[in-house]
């Protein structure tokens, strides 16, 4: 990774805070469909690869850009890079996808893509993130997997 930051002074947003669980959510015997907020809660702890901040703090992930259909077993995530030429966009998308693959039941189809109109290479990045073989190959690269795992390591916030 380059020592020069692409976005040296990103805007930092307030974290949404912990969500209180309802009694039925805490009860393992009650069917509780997965919803947008539950998926967002999984994403908020992902770290930015360049800054000591979470993707939530950089507004890269927002709850309004999370779409879940539990009945259809689909999850759609739009993420917004902090700058239009962000070279980390594919890595950020891959980190989001890996976090969800590791967190959700296998029945879910996960679609991660860049918020339309927010990145110069959004079509190319989206194509890479949608290609199962490319994602699998990327995760077989030990160096890349190490960087992804660093993004997924929980920091003390």
C-alpha positions as CSV (number, residue, x, y, z in Angstrom):
1,X,0.0,0.0,0.0
2,X,1.2,3.5,-0.8
3,X,2.3,5.7,2.1
4,X,0.5,8.7,0.5
5,X,-3.2,8.8,1.3
6,X,-5.6,9.4,-1.6
7,X,-8.0,11.2,0.7
8,X,-5.8,12.6,3.4
9,X,-8.7,14.5,5.2
10,X,-11.9,12.6,4.9
11,X,-15.1,13.9,6.4
12,X,-16.0,11.9,9.5
13,X,-19.6,11.1,10.4
14,X,-21.1,10.2,13.7
15,X,-21.6,6.5,14.5
16,X,-25.2,5.3,14.8
17,X,-24.6,3.6,18.1
18,X,-25.7,0.2,19.5
19,X,-29.2,-1.0,18.7
20,X,-31.3,-2.3,21.6
21,X,-32.6,-5.8,21.0
22,X,-36.2,-6.5,21.6
23,X,-37.3,-9.5,23.6
24,X,-38.4,-11.4,20.5
25,X,-35.0,-10.7,18.8
26,X,-33.1,-12.1,21.8
27,X,-35.3,-15.2,22.0
28,X,-33.7,-17.9,19.8
29,X,-37.0,-19.9,19.6
30,X,-38.8,-17.0,17.8
31,X,-38.3,-16.7,14.0
32,X,-36.8,-13.3,13.5
33,X,-36.3,-12.3,9.9
34,X,-33.1,-10.6,9.0
35,X,-33.7,-6.9,8.3
36,X,-31.8,-3.9,6.9
37,X,-30.6,-2.7,10.4
38,X,-29.3,-6.2,11.3
39,X,-27.2,-6.2,8.1
40,X,-26.0,-2.6,8.7
41,X,-25.0,-3.6,12.3
42,X,-22.7,-6.3,10.7
43,X,-21.1,-3.7,8.4
44,X,-20.5,-0.9,10.8
45,X,-17.4,-2.5,12.3
46,X,-15.5,-2.9,9.0
47,X,-12.4,-0.8,8.9
48,X,-11.3,1.5,6.1
49,X,-8.1,0.1,4.5
50,X,-6.4,3.6,4.5
51,X,-7.7,5.3,7.6
52,X,-8.1,4.3,11.3
53,X,-11.9,4.7,10.9
54,X,-14.8,2.5,10.2
55,X,-16.7,2.5,6.9
56,X,-19.7,3.9,8.8
57,X,-17.6,6.8,10.1
58,X,-16.6,7.6,6.6
59,X,-20.2,7.3,5.3
60,X,-19.1,4.6,2.9
61,X,-21.9,2.4,4.3
62,X,-25.3,3.7,5.3
63,X,-28.3,1.9,6.5
64,X,-30.5,3.5,3.8
65,X,-28.3,1.7,1.2
66,X,-28.9,-1.8,2.7
67,X,-31.7,-3.8,1.2
68,X,-32.8,-7.2,2.6
69,X,-35.5,-9.6,1.5
70,X,-35.4,-12.4,4.1
71,X,-38.2,-14.3,2.3
72,X,-36.2,-14.3,-1.0
73,X,-32.8,-14.7,0.8
74,X,-31.3,-11.6,-0.8
75,X,-29.1,-8.9,0.5
76,X,-28.1,-5.8,-1.5
77,X,-25.5,-3.3,-0.4
78,X,-24.5,-0.1,-2.1
79,X,-21.4,1.5,-0.8
80,X,-20.0,5.0,-1.5
81,X,-16.3,5.5,-1.8
82,X,-15.1,8.8,-0.2
83,X,-13.6,10.0,-3.5
84,X,-14.5,9.3,-7.2
85,X,-11.1,7.8,-8.0
86,X,-10.7,5.7,-4.9
87,X,-8.2,2.9,-5.7
88,X,-9.5,1.0,-2.6
89,X,-13.1,0.6,-3.9
90,X,-12.7,-3.1,-4.9
91,X,-11.0,-3.9,-1.6
92,X,-13.7,-2.2,0.3
93,X,-16.4,-4.0,-1.7
94,X,-14.6,-7.3,-1.2
95,X,-14.3,-6.7,2.6
96,X,-18.1,-6.0,2.8
97,X,-18.9,-9.2,0.7
98,X,-16.5,-11.3,2.9
99,X,-18.0,-10.0,6.1
100,X,-21.5,-10.9,4.9
101,X,-20.5,-14.3,3.6
102,X,-18.9,-15.1,7.0
103,X,-21.9,-13.7,9.0
104,X,-25.0,-14.8,7.1
105,X,-26.6,-18.2,6.5
106,X,-25.5,-19.8,3.1
107,X,-29.1,-19.3,1.7
108,X,-28.5,-15.6,1.1
109,X,-27.4,-14.2,-2.2
110,X,-25.3,-11.2,-1.6
111,X,-25.0,-8.3,-4.0
112,X,-22.4,-5.6,-3.2
113,X,-21.9,-2.7,-5.6
114,X,-20.9,0.9,-5.7
115,X,-23.6,3.6,-5.3
116,X,-24.4,4.7,-8.9
117,X,-22.5,7.8,-10.0
118,X,-20.0,7.9,-7.1
119,X,-16.9,6.3,-8.6
120,X,-15.1,6.7,-11.9
121,X,-14.7,3.0,-12.4
122,X,-17.9,1.8,-10.9
123,X,-18.8,-0.6,-13.8
124,X,-15.5,-2.4,-13.6
125,X,-15.5,-2.6,-9.8
126,X,-19.1,-3.9,-9.8
127,X,-18.3,-6.5,-12.4
128,X,-15.4,-7.8,-10.3
129,X,-17.5,-7.9,-7.1
130,X,-20.4,-9.7,-8.9
131,X,-18.0,-12.4,-10.4
132,X,-18.0,-15.4,-8.0
133,X,-14.8,-16.9,-9.6
134,X,-12.9,-13.6,-9.3
135,X,-14.0,-13.1,-5.7
136,X,-12.9,-16.7,-4.9
137,X,-9.6,-16.2,-6.7
138,X,-9.0,-13.0,-4.8
139,X,-9.6,-14.7,-1.5
140,X,-7.0,-17.4,-2.4
141,X,-4.4,-14.7,-2.6
142,X,-2.9,-14.7,0.9
143,X,-1.6,-11.1,0.8
144,X,-5.0,-9.8,-0.3
145,X,-6.8,-12.0,2.2
146,X,-4.6,-10.6,5.0
147,X,-5.6,-7.1,4.0
148,X,-9.3,-8.0,4.0
149,X,-8.9,-9.7,7.4
150,X,-7.3,-6.5,8.7
151,X,-10.4,-4.5,7.5
152,X,-12.6,-7.0,9.3
153,X,-10.7,-7.0,12.6
154,X,-12.7,-5.2,15.3
155,X,-11.0,-2.1,16.6
156,X,-11.8,-0.5,19.9
157,X,-14.1,2.4,18.9
